[in-house]
């Protein structure tokens, strides 16, 4: 899959942080917004950096933090 976004950002949504691609929230495989607790700003920054690092093609192996979080949310 090719990169389809131009900007990566982090916004506050209620008591959470949301990583955005072109101002659209990242979502889990289940279609829910990927919410990070506001107290975990470093985690949100790590997720944003992973997505920003994807230059031309999306390489799932280069998204370890996102993959781990997404896998863990499937059980709740």
Number of C-alpha atoms within 10 A of each C-alpha: 8 10 13 12 14 10 13 20 19 17 15 13 12 9 10 16 22 27 26 21 18 13 15 15 19 21 15 17 13 10 8 11 15 21 18 20 15 17 11 11 15 11 16 25 15 16 25 22 15 17 24 16 13 15 13 10 10 15 14 13 8 13 17 13 16 21 15 10 14 16 12 10 13 10 6 4
